[in-house]
């Protein structure tokens, strides 16, 4: 006297339902940043970077398309020249700003 179960239909979400197709994910293009400092890039660093309000390694990488080691070297050079001044010195993230004439 037990009732018989109905067979699962395709729309009920059983194994016969359409399988989800996983996307391959978004592929980020590999960055083509300069690994050597040429004269044009050096002149651009000397001219533009001291005018930035906020200067960090990440900013130089993004705006000037140089790699991280070049950005660190450029920041050290600009600080030594007195064109920028340090705000925060954390273990790995150095934050600088433009040097004002009052100081």
matplotlib code that plots the C-alpha trace (Angstrom):
import matplotlib.pyplot as plt

x = [0.0, 3.0, 3.0, 5.5, 7.9, 7.7, 10.9, 12.9, 12.4, 15.1, 13.9, 14.0, 17.8, 18.9, 21.9, 20.2, 20.1, 22.5, 26.0, 27.3, 30.1, 32.9, 34.6, 38.3, 38.6, 39.8, 43.4, 45.4, 47.8, 51.5, 52.9, 55.7, 57.6, 61.1, 63.9, 66.7, 66.7, 67.2, 67.8, 64.2, 62.8, 65.4, 64.5, 60.8, 61.4, 63.4, 60.8, 57.4, 57.8, 58.6, 55.3, 53.3, 51.5, 51.7, 54.8, 55.3, 56.9, 53.4, 52.7, 55.9, 55.4, 51.9, 52.5, 56.0, 55.9, 59.1, 59.7, 59.8, 63.6, 63.9, 61.1, 62.9, 66.2, 64.5, 62.8, 66.1, 67.8, 65.1, 65.2, 69.0, 68.7, 66.1, 63.3, 60.9, 60.6, 59.6, 56.3, 56.1, 58.8, 57.3, 59.3, 58.4, 56.1, 57.8, 55.6, 56.9, 55.5, 56.9, 59.3, 57.9, 60.0, 59.2, 61.3]
y = [0.0, 2.3, 5.0, 4.6, 7.6, 9.4, 9.3, 12.5, 14.7, 16.7, 20.0, 18.8, 19.4, 15.8, 14.3, 14.5, 18.4, 20.5, 20.7, 24.1, 25.2, 26.9, 29.8, 29.8, 33.0, 36.4, 36.3, 39.5, 40.7, 40.4, 43.9, 45.0, 47.3, 48.7, 46.9, 49.3, 53.0, 54.9, 58.6, 59.4, 57.6, 59.2, 62.7, 61.9, 60.7, 63.9, 66.2, 64.5, 62.6, 65.6, 67.1, 64.1, 64.7, 61.1, 59.1, 55.4, 52.5, 51.4, 54.8, 54.9, 51.4, 52.2, 55.7, 55.3, 51.6, 50.7, 47.6, 47.6, 47.7, 50.7, 52.5, 52.0, 53.2, 56.3, 57.1, 56.8, 59.1, 61.7, 61.7, 62.1, 65.1, 66.6, 66.7, 64.6, 64.0, 60.9, 60.7, 57.1, 54.5, 51.1, 47.9, 47.5, 50.4, 53.8, 56.8, 60.2, 63.5, 66.5, 68.7, 72.2, 75.3, 76.4, 73.6]
z = [0.0, -0.1, -2.7, -5.5, -6.1, -9.4, -11.5, -11.3, -14.3, -16.1, -14.7, -11.1, -10.8, -10.8, -12.5, -15.8, -15.5, -17.5, -15.9, -15.0, -17.3, -15.3, -17.0, -17.4, -15.3, -16.4, -17.6, -16.7, -19.4, -18.4, -17.6, -19.9, -17.6, -18.2, -16.4, -17.3, -16.9, -20.2, -20.5, -21.4, -18.4, -16.1, -17.4, -16.9, -13.3, -12.4, -14.0, -13.1, -9.8, -7.6, -8.7, -7.4, -4.1, -3.1, -4.1, -3.4, -5.2, -6.5, -7.9, -9.9, -11.3, -12.4, -13.9, -15.3, -16.3, -14.6, -12.5, -8.7, -8.2, -10.6, -8.7, -5.3, -6.7, -8.2, -4.9, -3.0, -5.6, -5.4, -1.6, -1.6, -4.0, -1.7, -4.3, -2.2, 1.5, 3.5, 5.3, 6.4, 6.6, 7.1, 6.6, 2.9, 2.0, 1.8, 1.3, 0.2, -0.8, -2.8, -1.0, -0.5, -0.8, 2.8, 4.3]

ax = plt.figure().add_subplot(projection="3d")
ax.plot(x, y, z, "-o")
ax.set_aspect("equal")
plt.show()
